[in-house]
């Protein structure tokens, strides 16, 4: 419990606590662990977000797992946790941290694992390829400029609900079916995508 980190508070007077571990707060305020956590949470009207710190990555273990023929990066519930996690950042993390910074695999293999492999596994035979006749779903980026930005809170969900997003830098264009949906990180408003159902290569 002492290793938990105060990730976010909404009460302005409590902002100095953001980024501190419970252990640091206990030592600074001379309080018991439970008191330290509850005092902040109550003062913040129970809106405080505590997070488990992310452990240091074992690069050798990551390489062994990611290069396994049984591993498919991104086949997960990455879009399910809209409030507490931003797992949709995994493609940028894979390319920037694991490929560029730690060289756990080359770019060709990373692109194949992020596109063609998962598409084929769920039956989309005309997705994940750059070739004539395939859908023009293309991402153009500057590898050296790829960077994951800090998390943001957006209050734009139905019924006043909120969600968390995490944007990235370094992407020049994102294209779906040949239409540009993002240019230099800015949404164009274009919606050229169509619904795909598992096992079918054509939109419905």
MOCOR-V685136 format. One record per backbone hydrogen bond with DSSP energy under -0.5 kcal/mol. NH is the residue of the N-H (numbers start at 1). CO is the residue of the C=O. E is the energy in kcal/mol with one decimal. If there is no record, write none. Layout:
# MOCOR-V685136
NH,CO,E
NH,CO,E
This chain:
# MOCOR-V685136
4,1,-1.5
5,51,-3.0
6,20,-2.8
7,5,-1.1
7,49,-2.4
8,49,-1.4
12,10,-0.6
14,11,-2.1
15,12,-1.5
17,14,-2.4
18,15,-1.6
19,6,-3.5
20,17,-2.1
22,4,-2.6
23,2,-2.5
25,21,-2.0
26,22,-2.7
27,23,-2.1
28,24,-2.3
29,25,-3.0
30,26,-1.1
31,26,-1.2
36,32,-2.8
37,33,-2.1
38,34,-2.8
39,35,-2.7
40,36,-1.3
41,37,-2.5
42,38,-2.9
43,39,-2.0
44,40,-1.6
45,42,-1.8
46,41,-3.5
47,44,-0.9
49,8,-2.7
50,48,-0.6
51,5,-2.7
59,57,-0.9
62,58,-2.5
63,59,-2.5
64,60,-2.0
65,61,-2.3
66,62,-2.8
67,63,-2.0
68,65,-1.2
71,68,-1.6
75,72,-1.3
76,74,-1.8
80,77,-2.2
81,77,-0.6
82,80,-1.5
85,81,-1.1
89,86,-1.5
90,87,-1.6
91,88,-0.5
93,89,-2.2
94,90,-2.8
95,91,-2.4
96,92,-3.1
97,93,-1.7
98,93,-1.6
99,94,-2.1
100,95,-2.3
101,96,-1.5
102,97,-1.1
103,99,-0.8
104,98,-2.7
110,106,-2.1
111,107,-2.9
112,108,-2.1
113,109,-2.5
114,110,-1.7
115,111,-1.2
116,128,-0.5
117,112,-2.7
119,115,-1.9
120,116,-2.7
121,117,-2.1
122,118,-1.3
123,120,-1.2
124,119,-2.8
125,123,-1.3
127,124,-1.1
131,129,-0.8
134,131,-1.9
135,126,-1.4
137,135,-2.1
138,136,-0.8
138,175,-1.1
140,173,-2.9
141,139,-0.5
142,170,-2.7
143,141,-0.7
145,142,-1.2
146,142,-0.7
146,143,-0.9
147,169,-1.8
149,167,-2.8
152,165,-3.1
154,152,-0.5
154,163,-2.9
156,154,-1.0
157,161,-2.1
160,157,-1.0
161,158,-1.5
163,154,-2.5
164,82,-3.5
165,152,-2.4
167,150,-0.5
169,147,-2.7
172,140,-2.3
172,170,-0.6
173,140,-1.6
174,182,-2.1
175,138,-3.5
176,179,-2.7
178,136,-2.5
179,176,-2.3
181,174,-3.1
181,179,-0.6
182,174,-1.4
183,186,-2.4
184,172,-3.4
186,183,-1.6
188,181,-2.7
189,181,-0.6
199,122,-2.2
200,197,-2.1
204,195,-2.5
